[in-house]
Amino acid sequence: MEQVRLGIIGIGGMGGNHARSLVEGQVPNMRLTAVADVRQARLDWAKENLPKEVKLFSDGRELIDSGEVDAVLIATPHYFHPEFVIYALTHGVHAISEKPAGVYTKQVREMNEVAAKSDKVFAIMFNQRTNCVYRKLHEMMQSGELGALKRANWIITDWYRAQSYYDAAGWKATWDGEGGGVLLNQCPHQLDLLQWLCGLPTKVRAFCHEAKWHDIEVEDDVTAYMEFPGGATGVFVTTTGDAPGTNRLELTFEMGKIVCEHGKLVFDRLKTNEREWCKSAENGFATPEMEHVEIETDGKNEQHVGVLKAFADRILNGGALVAEGAEGIRGLTLSNMMFLSSWMNQTVVLSTDGKESEEERRKNNEILFDEELFLEELNKRRKTSKKKEDKGITFDTKGTY
């Protein structure tokens, strides 16, 4: 096999862009052979815009069973991601899922268990991991040169969306159709990067404001406080209601502060470890010497195309993926913790080391993260979810990520 034959299930905004990338030959080791969508309008679009040899299906399972594909890319509404991944892997087809991995961790955990028993490749579309800025930061953090993490703040508010964005499709911005708002649609990439860089927080206290800036059911404004292993703290702020918005990741370490903003990685590097300086400096107002440097990167940022190239290379040659599919549960755990914290009006604790009793947690207004409780609360909201008219509008997402 010289090329992987790929089928795309769900050819809306993202699925359509992936299809165009493949047709344009941007992924040399992969070719598009089939697409599927439940909407006839999107199949009509495919018939008009894709090569005639690309087979069209109205059901994703039929596409998987057709023999026309070696692998599938799942770009459906979120609830269906695990379902199609499981079907593909158990029917001899490799799978890559668009973000998020799913809506709730229980479903994604079941998907990961199936994937662990399969000999097929399972990947997830975390294209921001290809960004040279985040790759370089990850490399620096893994090397230990920065010392221990002390603080992590991310303001990611440049996701502005007009009301027409939410009105375009019946499933968008509903609990039953999408399963969430800005945390589940726009921010899975940042939540993945946050855990990829810093690890998962041990505690989260979040405030998720629903319908604050738009006529929708779900959250469009979120502020969350986090505590990480080792004592670092952090704040995550996001919304689809700010114009202009901000995308600023600021990480403080023992050896200084790094800011990721405007495509640059700027390091205020201390010449002395802050913890050592704090204990030894005789002048109480003195601060460690510092140099201000812009960190060089390799400049490469292939985004979705890079993820697909790596996916095909793993299938063909056993190469490295940008992100293993099983890793999708980590960022989703973080968003589930934020939702649950806001819904229950409590701090959510990911796990316990046994030092804190249930009584102490109760006094501190804390609860352990519970997949069943999360699903129970989500399903309450799904039951009252309103059905919206599906206007059948598909926006071109090219250049929006």
C-alpha positions, 0 to 999 in steps of 0.5 A, spaced: 500 500 500 503 506 497 497 511 500 491 510 505 484 510 502 481 515 507 473 516 508 470 522 511 464 521 515 461 528 516 462 533 511 460 539 514 465 545 515 471 541 518 469 535 514 469 539 507 475 542 509 479 535 510 476 533 503 478 539 499 485 538 502 486 531 500 483 532 493 488 538 493 494 533 494 496 536 501 497 529 504 501 525 499 500 518 503 493 519 503 487 519 498 480 520 499 475 515 496 469 516 500 465 520 504 458 520 508 453 524 511 446 524 513 444 530 510 442 530 502 445 537 501 452 535 503 452 529 499 449 534 493 455 538 495 460 532 495 457 530 488 459 537 485 465 539 488 469 532 489 472 527 484 467 523 481 471 517 483 469 519 491 464 514 493 458 517 497 454 514 502 448 516 507 450 512 513 457 512 516 457 504 517 455 503 510 462 507 508 466 503 513 463 496 511 464 498 503 471 496 502 472 502 499 477 505 505 482 503 509 481 508 514 476 513 516 476 520 519 470 522 524 467 529 523 460 528 525 457 532 531 460 530 538 456 524 541 457 520 535 465 520 535 466 514 539 460 510 536 463 511 529 470 510 532 468 503 535 465 501 529 471 502 525 476 499 529 471 493 530 470 492 523 478 492 521 478 500 519 483 505 522 480 511 525 481 518 527 476 522 530 475 530 530 476 533 537 473 532 542 474 525 543 466 525 545 462 529 550 463 525 556 468 521 559 465 514 560 463 513 553 470 515 551 473 510 556 469 505 553 472 507 546 479 507 549 478 500 551 476 497 545 482 501 541 486 498 546 484 491 544 484 493 536 490 492 532 488 498 528 491 505 528 487 510 533 488 517 532 485 524 534 485 531 531 489 535 535 492 539 530 495 545 535 500 540 537 503 541 530 504 548 532 512 550 532 510 554 538 507 549 543 512 544 540 518 548 542 515 549 549 513 542 550 520 540 549 523 545 554 518 543 559 520 536 558 527 537 558 527 540 566 531 547 564 525 551 566 524 548 573 518 546 576 511 550 574 509 555 579 503 558 575 499 557 568 494 562 566 491 562 559 486 567 556 483 564 550 477 569 548 479 570 540 473 565 539 468 570 537 461 567 534 455 571 532 448 568 533 448 566 526 453 561 527 449 558 532 443 558 528 446 555 522 445 548 525 439 544 529 444 540 533 449 546 535 449 549 542 444 544 545 445 539 550 442 534 546 445 535 540 452 538 541 453 536 549 456 543 550 458 550 548 465 553 548 469 548 552 466 542 548 467 546 541 472 551 541 477 549 546 478 542 546 485 544 543 487 549 548 484 544 554 489 538 550 495 543 550 494 545 557 494 538 560 499 536 555 504 541 557 502 542 565 499 535 566 491 534 569 490 539 575 488 535 581 482 540 583 478 545 579 473 550 581 469 553 575 464 558 573 460 556 566 455 561 564 450 559 559 447 563 554 451 570 557 452 573 550 448 569 545 441 565 545 443 558 546 442 553 551 450 552 553 456 555 556 459 561 552 463 564 558 467 560 562 472 562 568 476 556 572 481 556 577 485 550 577 490 546 582 496 542 579 500 536 582 506 540 585 503 546 588 502 550 581 495 554 580 492 556 574 486 560 571 483 558 564 478 564 561 474 563 555 468 565 551 465 566 544 463 573 546 469 578 546 471 582 540 476 583 540 479 577 543 485 574 546 490 568 546 495 569 551 498 563 555 503 565 560 507 560 564 511 561 570 517 557 572 522 557 578 527 559 572 522 565 569 516 566 565 514 564 558 509 567 554 505 564 548 502 570 544 501 572 537 505 566 534 511 568 539 515 564 545 518 570 549 522 567 555 524 572 561 529 567 563 532 568 570 539 567 572 538 564 578 532 559 580 527 563 584 526 558 590 534 559 591 534 566 590 528 567 595 531 563 601 538 566 600 537 574 598 539 579 603 535 585 600 528 583 601 526 587 595 531 584 590 529 580 584 533 575 580 537 578 574 533 576 568 534 576 560 528 577 555 529 573 549 525 570 544 525 563 543 527 560 536 522 555 533 523 551 527 517 555 524 513 549 522 506 549 523 502 544 519 496 543 523 490 538 520 495 536 514 500 534 519 496 530 523 493 526 517 500 525 514 502 522 521 496 518 521 497 515 514 505 514 516 503 510 522 498 506 518 504 505 512 510 505 516 509 505 523 511 512 524 509 516 530 502 520 531 501 527 533 496 525 538 494 518 540 487 517 540 487 514 547 489 521 549 483 525 547 480 523 554 485 527 558 482 534 555 475 532 556 476 530 563 478 537 564 472 540 561 467 535 564 471 537 571 469 544 569 462 543 567 461 539 574 464 544 578 459 549 575 453 545 575 454 542 583 457 549 585 463 545 588 470 544 587 471 538 583 477 533 585 480 529 580 483 524 585 485 523 592 491 521 595 487 519 602 490 524 606 483 528 605 477 525 608 470 525 605 468 529 611 474 534 610 472 535 603 465 536 605 467 542 609 471 545 603 465 544 599 469 539 594 467 533 591 471 527 587 470 527 580 465 522 578 463 520 571 456 517 573 454 523 576 457 527 570 453 523 566 447 524 570 447 531 570 448 532 563 442 527 561 438 532 566 440 537 561 439 533 555 432 532 557 430 539 557 434 541 551 430 544 545 429 542 538 432 547 533 430 548 526 436 546 522 437 551 517 442 547 513 447 552 513 455 550 513 460 555 514 467 554 511 472 553 517 478 554 513 483 559 516 478 559 523 483 555 527 
